[in-house]
Amino acid sequence: MKVTVSRKAHFNAAHRLYRKDWTDTENEAVFGKCANPHYHGHNYELIVHVKGSIDPQTGYVMDMKLLKDLIKVEVEDRMDHKNLNEEVHEFIDLIPTAENMAVVIYNLLKPHLNKEHELSVTLYETPRNYVTFQG
C-alpha cells in the first residue's frame, strides 16, 4: 500500500523570461511582459508530494518535519527573495519558467529522499497557473 504525504511551502522571487541570444523584440514577442528587462516577481506556492509505503514502526511515509526542513534548505533558502536569473546558480543559463523551476526543485530534493520514495513537485506561479513534475 502506497500513501502520498504533501507539504506546502511559499517563497517570493523575481525573474525574467528571455533568451540571451535573442533580441529584445524577439524576447517580447515570445515571452511578453515576462521579458521585462527590469524583471518581475511572483509569490510562489510549492507543494511537495512524497509517495511511499507506511513504515510499520513509525506509521509515517516520511517524517514531515524532515520534509519541512529539506524544503527550507534546498528551496526556500536558495530561492526566497532572490532574483532567480542572477542569484540562483541553476538559472544562470536556464530560463526560470515555472516548468524549469519545478524540474530544478525536484532535482534538488530527490537525492535526499529514500530511494523507494516517489517524488512529485507542484509549483504555483499564480493561483491559476501551476505546473507539476513527477520525474
N, C-alpha and C positions, 0 to 999 in steps of 0.2 A: 504494500500500500504506500503510495506516494502522496505527500501533502506539500502544498506551497505556502510558505510564510513570506510576508512582504513588509517592507519598511519604507516609509516616506521620508524624504529629505527635501530641503529647499536651499537654493543658492541664487545669488544675483550676479550677473556677469554681462559685460559688454562684448560685442563682436562686430565684425564687418564681413559680409559675404562678398568676396571678389577673388578674381584670379590675377596674380601679379603680372602675368604675360598678356593680359587684355588691356585695352584702353578703358578709360572711364566710361565712354559711351557704350562699349560692349558690355562692361560690367553692369551698367544701369539697365541696359536692355534685358539682361537675363535675371539679375537679382533685385531690380527695382530699388525701393527705398533702403533695402538691406545692404546696398553697396555704398551707402553714405560714407565718404572718406573720414568723417568725424565720429564714426561708429554709432551704435545704438545698443540698448540693453534690454534684458528680459529678467523676469522673476521666474526662474526655472523651478519646476516641481519634478522631483525624481522619485520613482518607485522602483525599488529593487526587489525582485521575486527570487526566492531560493526554494527549489523543489527537491525533495528527497524523502527518505524513509524516516519514520519517527524512531528515535533512539529509545529502546525499551528501558534503559536505566534512567534517562532524564525526562523522557516524554517530549523532547524537543526534536525538530528537524535541524534547527540551528539556534544557538543562544542569541536572542535578539539584541542583547547588549553588545555582543561581539560584532554583529552585523552593523549596529549603530556606529560603533567605534571605527569599523572598517570604512564605512561610507564617509565618516568625518575626515579621516586621514587621507584616503585615496581620492575623494571627490571634493568635498566641501573646502578643506584646507587648500587644495590645489586650485580650485576654480572660483570660489566665492569672492565677490567684489574684485574681480580681475578683468583685464582686457584679454580675452582668450587668444586673439591673434598675436599679441605681443608678449604676454606674460606666462602663457601655458605652453611648455615645450612641445607637446603633442600637436599643437595647432600652428606652429611656425610655418610649416609648409603644407598644411591640411586645412581646407576651408571648414570653419567651425559651424557647419549646418547642424541642425538637430540630429539628422541621421548619423553624421560623422561623430558627433558628441556621444550618442548612445553607444556606438561601437567602441570608442575610446574608453568610456566609463566601464563597459563590460570587460574590456581587456585589462583595465586597472584592478578590477575586483576579482575576476575569475581565478587568478593564481593563488589567492588567499583562501579559497574555499576548498572543502574536501572534494576529492576527485569525483565522487559519486553524486555530488550536488549538481543540479541543473540550474543555470542562471538565466534570468531574463531581466532586461532593463527597459523601463518605460520612462521617457523624458517628455514632459510637457513644456513647450516653449511659451505657449499661451494657453488659456483654459480650453481653447478649441483646437489647437494644433499640437499634436504629440506623435511620437514615434516609439516603436518597440523593437528591440533587438534581442534575439534569443541565442545567438551564437551559431 
